Amino acid sequence: MKVLSTRERVTVTAHFHAGHRQLDYPGKCEWIHGHTWRARIVVSADELPRDNIDMSLDFGELKAYARDLDHKFLVSASDARFLDPGQFDPKGVVVIPGAGPSVENVTLHIFENVLKHIETKFPGRGVTYTVSVELQETDNNFFEIQRVVTI
């Protein structure tokens, strides 16, 4: 048998329950509300590197980047009300980069944490990965980030 090419992929799904609001949004999304968010994280490469026990990326570690948002309130850095530790316990609030905790910015938050994880676990190997994070905010609304990166 002659192998012409290979592609290896790790795929995990996770869900979490979190609230947010969109400051300055001209509609009902400016009010506090919540979702059961569903994340799908896919990391692939021609050949995924393996650690000393012959594992590539641990499923639970990847899922944790979504699950860490479970039962939290997602805010932007400009949402002073929810950043006041005298009123809200900081353990229940996650600051999402960007102008607001939109599905786009929450997806980017998870995506960047997945990239940091790969960089920490397999630094400087020169592996080209395709990394994708898809986040489902409601039954009908999804956002996905997919990038090809070399680490």
C-alpha positions in Angstrom: 0.0 0.0 0.0 1.2 3.5 -0.9 0.0 6.3 1.4 -0.4 9.5 -0.7 -1.3 11.8 2.2 -2.5 11.8 5.8 -4.6 14.1 7.9 -5.2 13.6 11.6 -7.9 15.4 13.5 -9.1 15.8 17.1 -12.7 17.0 17.5 -14.4 17.8 20.8 -17.8 19.2 21.6 -18.8 20.9 24.8 -21.7 23.0 26.1 -22.0 25.7 28.7 -24.6 27.9 30.2 -23.7 31.6 30.3 -25.3 35.0 30.4 -24.3 38.2 28.7 -25.6 41.5 27.3 -24.6 43.7 24.4 -23.9 47.2 25.6 -25.1 49.9 23.2 -27.0 47.3 21.1 -30.2 48.8 19.6 -32.5 46.0 20.5 -33.4 43.4 23.1 -29.9 41.9 23.2 -28.8 44.9 25.3 -30.7 43.3 28.2 -29.2 40.6 30.4 -30.0 37.2 29.0 -28.5 33.7 28.7 -27.9 30.8 26.4 -26.9 27.2 26.4 -23.9 27.6 24.1 -22.5 24.7 22.2 -18.9 24.6 21.1 -17.1 22.4 18.5 -13.4 22.5 18.5 -11.4 20.8 15.7 -7.6 20.7 15.5 -6.0 18.9 12.6 -2.6 18.5 10.9 -1.0 16.2 8.5 0.4 14.4 11.5 -0.4 15.6 15.1 2.5 15.6 17.5 2.3 13.2 20.4 3.5 13.5 24.0 5.4 10.9 26.1 2.3 8.7 26.5 1.6 8.9 22.8 -1.4 11.2 23.0 -1.9 14.3 20.8 -4.3 16.7 22.4 -6.3 15.7 25.5 -10.1 15.9 24.9 -10.8 17.2 28.4 -8.2 19.9 28.2 -9.7 21.2 24.9 -13.3 21.0 26.3 -12.2 23.0 29.3 -11.8 26.2 27.3 -15.6 26.2 26.7 -16.6 24.7 30.0 -14.7 27.3 32.0 -17.4 29.7 30.9 -20.2 27.6 32.4 -22.5 29.5 34.7 -20.6 32.7 34.2 -21.6 36.1 33.1 -19.6 37.2 30.1 -18.8 40.9 29.9 -16.7 43.4 28.0 -14.0 45.4 29.9 -16.3 48.5 29.6 -19.1 46.9 31.5 -18.2 48.6 34.8 -21.4 47.4 36.6 -20.4 43.8 36.5 -16.8 44.4 37.1 -17.4 45.9 40.6 -16.3 43.2 43.0 -18.5 44.9 45.7 -21.6 44.0 43.7 -20.6 40.9 41.7 -18.2 38.1 42.7 -15.3 38.2 40.2 -15.3 34.3 40.1 -18.6 34.5 38.3 -17.6 37.1 35.6 -15.4 36.5 32.6 -14.1 39.5 30.6 -14.3 38.8 26.9 -11.9 40.9 24.7 -13.5 43.3 22.3 -16.3 45.8 22.4 -18.8 43.2 23.8 -19.4 39.6 24.6 -20.8 38.8 21.1 -20.8 35.3 19.8 -17.9 36.4 17.6 -15.8 37.5 20.6 -16.7 34.6 22.8 -15.6 32.3 19.9 -12.4 34.2 19.6 -11.8 33.9 23.3 -12.1 30.1 23.2 -10.1 29.9 19.9 -7.1 31.9 21.4 -7.1 29.7 24.5 -6.9 26.6 22.3 -4.0 28.1 20.4 -2.1 28.9 23.6 -2.7 25.4 24.8 -1.2 23.9 21.6 1.8 26.3 21.8 2.4 25.3 25.4 2.0 21.6 24.8 4.0 21.3 21.6 6.1 24.5 21.3 8.3 25.2 18.3 7.7 22.0 16.4 6.9 23.7 13.1 3.7 21.9 12.7 1.0 23.5 10.5 -2.4 23.1 12.1 -5.9 23.9 11.0 -7.8 25.0 14.1 -11.5 25.6 14.1 -13.9 26.7 16.8 -17.6 26.9 16.0 -19.9 28.3 18.6 -23.7 27.9 18.6 -25.4 30.6 20.5 -29.0 29.7 19.8 -30.7 26.9 17.9 -30.3 28.9 14.7 -27.2 31.0 15.2 -23.6 29.9 14.8 -20.2 31.6 14.4 -17.0 29.9 13.3 -13.4 30.8 13.3 -11.0 28.7 11.3 -7.3 29.5 10.8 -4.2 27.7 9.6 -1.3 28.3 11.9 2.2 27.0 12.2 3.5 26.5 15.7 
